[in-house]
Amino acid sequence: MELGPRHNVSIQGDALATVGNQDLGSVNLLPPTLTAQWHFNPDQMIDPYVGAGINYTYMLDRNLKVGKGALAGTKIKIDSDSWGWAAQAGVDINLKDGWSINADVKYVTLDTSVKLKTAAGWTKIDSLDIDPWVVGIGIGKKF
C-alpha cells in the first residue's frame, strides 16, 4: 500500500562525480499544506479564490540505491523532510442546501538533500527539487 504521491528520483551530474546520471528509484511523499484563501464572491454561486501558505512534506520512503556503475547497490537517502511555500487558485460552486463543489490547483515547493553512504558517513551528492502541481476536486457541505 502506498501513501502519498510517488515521485521518481534521478541524478544529473552529482557533486562527487562518482554516481553520474541515472535513476535512483522513487519516493512516497505526504505533503500537508496550510493556506489562507481570499474568496472573490463568497455569497455567489461561483466563488473563485486564491490562496498562499506553507507546506511541510514528510518523506515516507527515503531508501534509494545507486543502480549502476562502480557504486551499484550503495545506499542513497533523502536527507530530511521539507518546509516550503504554496500558492493556490480554485473555485467553489455553491449549490442548494449548503452543498458545494470545489476544484483547485496548488504549486508546492519541495527541496531537500540527497546523500550517499560512504565510509566517512553520509555525504551530500545532490539536491532534490520536486516542486509539484497538486490538482484537487471535492464536495462540501455547510452546516
N, C-alpha and C positions, 0 to 999 in steps of 0.2 A: 504494500500500500504506500502510495506517495502522498506526502502532504506538501502543499505549496507548489508554486510553479517550478518547473525543471528547466535549467539553462545549461547548454553545452559550454565547456571551458576549453579554450585553446591558447597557446602561447605563440607570440610572434617576436623572435629575437630576444631571448631572456638576458637579464643583466649579467649573468655569469658566462654567457656564450657557451653553455655546456648542454643545454636541453634542446635548443634550436626551435624551429617552427613545427608544432604538432598539436594534435588534440590531446587533452589531458583527462577527459571524461566529462561528467556532468554533475551539477549540484542542485539540490532542492532548497528553495528559499521560502520563508514566511515573512511577508512584508507589511505588517500592520501600519496604517497611515492615519494620522490625525490631521484634519483640515478644518479651517474656518471658511465658511461659504458666504458669499454675497448674492442674494436672490434678487433678480430684477423685477419680477412680477409675482410676489408671494401670494396674492389673493386672486390670481387669474388662473384660467385653465392651463395655459402654457407658461411655465415658470423657468426660464433659463437662469443659470448661475455660474459663477466662477469661484474657485477656492485656492487656497495656498496653505501649506502646513509642513509638518515634519514626518519623516519616515524612519522607522527602526527595522532593519532587515535582519532576521535571525537565520543564520546559515544552518540548515537542518542536516546537511550531508557535506562534510568538509574533506572527505578522503578521496584524493585523486592519486594517480600514479603516472610516471613517465612511461609512455607506451613503446618507444623505440629508441634506438641508439645505445651508446655505451652505458647510459644510466637507466635502461629499461627496467621497470619494476620498482624504482626508487619512489618512496612516498613523497607526495606533494600535498600541502594543506592550504585551505583558505584560512588566513590568519585570525580574523575576528569578525564579529557581526558589524553591521554598518549603520551609521546615522547619516541621514541626508535630508534634502528638502523635496517637496512635492508640489506640483501645480495641477489644477483640476478644472475641467469645464463639463457642464452637464445640463440636463433639462428634466424637470418634473412635469408630468402631465397629470393634473388634478382631475379626478373623476368624481362621480356621485358618492355620497355617503362616506366621505373621508378617505376613499381609496385613491391611490396614485400609482403611476408607472414612472420609473426613473431610468435614465441612461446617462452614463458619464464616462469620461476618459481622464486618466491621470498620467502624468510624467513623473517618474520617481528616480532620484539619483542614488546610486549604489556604488561604493568604492571601498575596496579593501586590498590587502596584500596577498600574494601567492608566494608560499615558501617551500623550499626544497630541503629535505632532511639530509644533512651531510654529517661527517664525523665530528665536526665542530658544533653541531646543533642545527636549528632551523635557520636558513638563510633566505632572505627575500630575493626572488628572481624576477618578479613582475608585479603589476597591479591588475586587479580585476575590476573592470568598469562595465556594469551591465546596463544601467540606466533604462529600464523597461517602460513601455507604454502599457498601462493596465486599462482594459475596457470592461465596464460593468453594466449590468441591467438588473432591475429589481422591481418588486411590487411592494407598496407601502400602505399602511392604514393608520389614520389619525384617530385617536380616542378622545 
